[in-house]
Amino acid sequence: MNRRLPVADGAAVRRRAVELVREHRGAIAAVTIIQLLAALASVGIPRVLGSMVDLVTGAVDANTAGRLQGLIVVVIALAVGNAALTGCGEYLARVLGERVFAELRERLVGSAMHLPLSVVESAGTGDLLGRTGRDLDSIRNVVQRGVSQILVIVLTLLTIVAAAVITSPQLSPALIIPLLTILPAASWYLRYAVPAYRAMNAMWAEVDGVVAETADQAVTVDAHGLGARRNRILDRAMIEVWSTEQYALWLRIVLITALGLGSFAPVIAVVAWGAWLAGHGAVSLGAITTVSLYAVQLRTPVSEMTFWIDSLQTAGAAMSRIVGVELVAPDRQATSSTVTGRPPRVCGVSYAYLPGHDVLHDVDLELIPGERLAVVGPSGSGKSTLGRMLAGIHPPTRGRVTVGDGDGVDLTALTEDALHHEVALVTQEHHVFACSLADNLRLARTDATDAELERALEVVGAAEWARGLSDGLDTLVGAGGVQLTPGQAQQVALARIVLMDPATLVLDEATSLLDPSVARSAERSLDAVLAGRTVVAIAHRLDTAAAADRVAVVIDGRIVELGPHAELLAAGGEYARLWRAWVSG
Ligand SMILES: Nc1ncnc2c1ncn2[C@@H]1O[C@H](COP(=O)(O)OP(=O)(O)OP(=O)(O)O)[C@@H](O)[C@H]1O
C-alpha cells in the first residue's frame, strides 16, 4: 500500500512562515526600510517633473531658468538615490533569501534523515525525492528573490497610490478605481490555483517515483520484460501531469489578461479624466503629468505581480509538502542512553507492516551473549522482519525488544548512537556514497580519527587497496570518483560496522549476492568483524545454520523450533524437513 507523506495545511505553512519572519525580523526590517526609501525616491521623480511642467507652462520670469535647473538637480539626485537604495536593498534581500533558503533546506534534510523507515517505505522514495528535489527548487526563487520583490511591489504600489492622492485628490480616483478591478481576478485565481498546484506537485512526485524506481530496478525490469508495463504506468502519470499543467496554465492566462487590463486602464483613465478636469480648470497640467506618470509607473509592479502571485502559489503548494515532512510523528522516543549487559531479547512481539496484517505473531526470543544464532524458514515467513526488530529498525507493533540487564531498555528508547553500539544490521546493500573514503567510513562514527579508520580497514582486510588509492583516505569514491568493486564496497560497509562496534550483529544474508570468489574474501572480512560479538544470521543457505550454535525456525511469523542443529535434526520436525530438502538440492 502506498501512503503518501503528509501535506501541511495552510495554517501550518503560515505558522512556519511567521516563524521564519520572526527569526529574521531585524534583516527584514532593514530591507523594508531601504526599499521604502527607494520607493519614495522613485515617486518623487514624477512629482518634480510635474512641477517642472507647471513651471514652464505658468508665468515665466527671470527666476524660472534657475528654478528649473534646481528641479533638474533634484530629479537627478532622486534617480541616483533610488538606484543606490534599490541596489543596497536588493543586496541585503538576496543575502537574507540565501540564508533563509539554506535553513529551510537543512531543516528538510534533517527531517528526512530522521523519518521512520516504515514511513519512507510505505510512501515510496519518489514522494520524498520530489519534496527534497522539485519542491525545494520551486520555493528557491521565491525565498531567494521573491520575498524582497513582493515587498518592493507592495511598497511601490502603496507609495504611488499615496503620492497620487497627495498630488491630486480629484485625479487619483482615475488611478485607483481601475486598479481595484485586479482584486477579484487575483482572489478568483488564488482560490483555484493552490489546489491545482498542489495536485501538480503530487503528480510530478508520482512521475519521479516511477522513473526512480524503474531506473533503480533496471535489471529486474529488464529480466522480467516489464519495460512496456513501466512505460504505460509512466504514460498514465504523465497524462495526469499534462492535464493538471494545462488547467494551471488556463488559470494563469486568465490572471495575466486581467492584470494586463488592470495595469493599462489607469493610464487611459487618468489622461481622459485629467483632460476633462483641466478643461474645467480643476487641475493643472503638471498634476496631470505627475499622476499619468504614476499610472505608467504602476504598470511594472502590476505586471511583475502576475509572475510573483503565480510563483507564490507554486511555492505555497511546494512549501506545504516540505513542511509536511516535519509533521511525520517519530516512531521512537530516545529516553535512555546507557545500557549494560544482555543482548536483545524479544518478548511477545507482533509486527504488522499494514494495520491488521501481522507478519510476526507473539514471538519470544532471548539471545545468549556471544552465540551465533541462525534464523531459517521458508521465503516470506518473517525472518527479515524479525531481524529488523532485533536491530531496532522497526518498533514492534506489540510486545518489546529490549537490551541490558534486569527489565532491559527498549531498543526504541535508545539514542541512535547508543542503539548502534548495541546492535547493527548488515544487509546485502553496500552503498558507497559519492564522497571521500574517510567520509564514507565516518558515517558510522563522525568523531573517528584517521588512525581508527585505518585500523577498521585493516580488520576487514581492506588496508592494502585503501593505501594504494591516490589520495589515501581522502580519495573520492563512488559516483564521479574511484569505482570500488562489490567486494571492496562490502569491506567499506563492514569497516563501518567495526567503527560502530556493536555488541550484537544481525546479518541479513550478508554475502549471498556476491560472486563466489568475492564471497570467500568477504567471508574472511566478515569473520573478523563477527569475532567476539553475538550474531544473528538470517540464512537462506542451511550450511550457515549447521555451523551456528543455535537455530531458530520461523514459519508463518512464529518461531516453531529453537535449538542446536543436531538436536533439531534429531527431533525430526520442521528443521529436519528443511534440512532434508536442502541436502537433496
Ligand atoms: N515493507 C513491507 N511492507 C509490507 N509487507 C512487507 C514488507 N516487507 C515484508 N513484507 C511482508 O512481510 C512478510 C514477511 O516478510 P520477510 O521479508 O520478513 O520474510 P522473509 O522470511 O525474510 O522472506 P525472504 O526469505 O523471502 O526474504 C511477507 O509476507 C512480506 O510480503
The ligand as a MOL file (V3000), in Angstrom:
LIG
                    3D

  0  0  0     0  0            999 V3000
M  V30 BEGIN CTAB
M  V30 COUNTS 31 33 0 0 0
M  V30 BEGIN ATOM
M  V30 1 N 7.9170 -3.2860 3.5760 0
M  V30 2 C 6.9400 -4.1990 3.6110 0
M  V30 3 N 5.6630 -3.7980 3.5060 0
M  V30 4 C 4.6530 -4.6960 3.5490 0
M  V30 5 N 4.8270 -6.0300 3.7080 0
M  V30 6 C 6.0840 -6.4760 3.8210 0
M  V30 7 C 7.2070 -5.5900 3.7660 0
M  V30 8 N 8.3310 -6.3320 3.9090 0
M  V30 9 C 7.9150 -7.6200 4.0320 0
M  V30 10 N 6.5850 -7.7040 3.9800 0
M  V30 11 C 5.7830 -8.9310 4.1160 0
M  V30 12 O 6.0370 -9.4900 5.3970 0
M  V30 13 C 6.1010 -10.9020 5.3100 0
M  V30 14 C 7.4420 -11.3640 5.8800 0
M  V30 15 O 8.4690 -10.8670 5.0430 0
M  V30 16 P 10.0060 -11.0890 5.3610 0
M  V30 17 O 10.7760 -10.3500 4.3390 0
M  V30 18 O 10.2410 -10.7610 6.7880 0
M  V30 19 O 10.1350 -12.6510 5.1390 0
M  V30 20 P 11.4700 -13.4970 4.9160 0
M  V30 21 O 11.2250 -14.7580 5.6280 0
M  V30 22 O 12.6570 -12.7140 5.3040 0
M  V30 23 O 11.4100 -13.7100 3.3610 0
M  V30 24 P 12.6590 -13.9520 2.3520 0
M  V30 25 O 13.3380 -15.2000 2.7970 0
M  V30 26 O 11.9790 -14.1300 1.0430 0
M  V30 27 O 13.4960 -12.7320 2.4300 0
M  V30 28 C 5.9380 -11.2660 3.8470 0
M  V30 29 O 4.5850 -11.6490 3.6660 0
M  V30 30 C 6.2300 -9.9890 3.1180 0
M  V30 31 O 5.4640 -9.9250 1.9390 0
M  V30 END ATOM
M  V30 BEGIN BOND
M  V30 1 1 1 2
M  V30 2 1 2 3
M  V30 3 2 2 7
M  V30 4 2 3 4
M  V30 5 1 4 5
M  V30 6 2 5 6
M  V30 7 1 6 7
M  V30 8 1 6 10
M  V30 9 1 7 8
M  V30 10 2 8 9
M  V30 11 1 9 10
M  V30 12 1 10 11
M  V30 13 1 11 12
M  V30 14 1 11 30
M  V30 15 1 12 13
M  V30 16 1 13 14
M  V30 17 1 13 28
M  V30 18 1 14 15
M  V30 19 1 15 16
M  V30 20 2 16 17
M  V30 21 1 16 18
M  V30 22 1 16 19
M  V30 23 1 19 20
M  V30 24 2 20 21
M  V30 25 1 20 22
M  V30 26 1 20 23
M  V30 27 1 23 24
M  V30 28 2 24 25
M  V30 29 1 24 26
M  V30 30 1 24 27
M  V30 31 1 28 29
M  V30 32 1 28 30
M  V30 33 1 30 31
M  V30 END BOND
M  V30 END CTAB
M  END
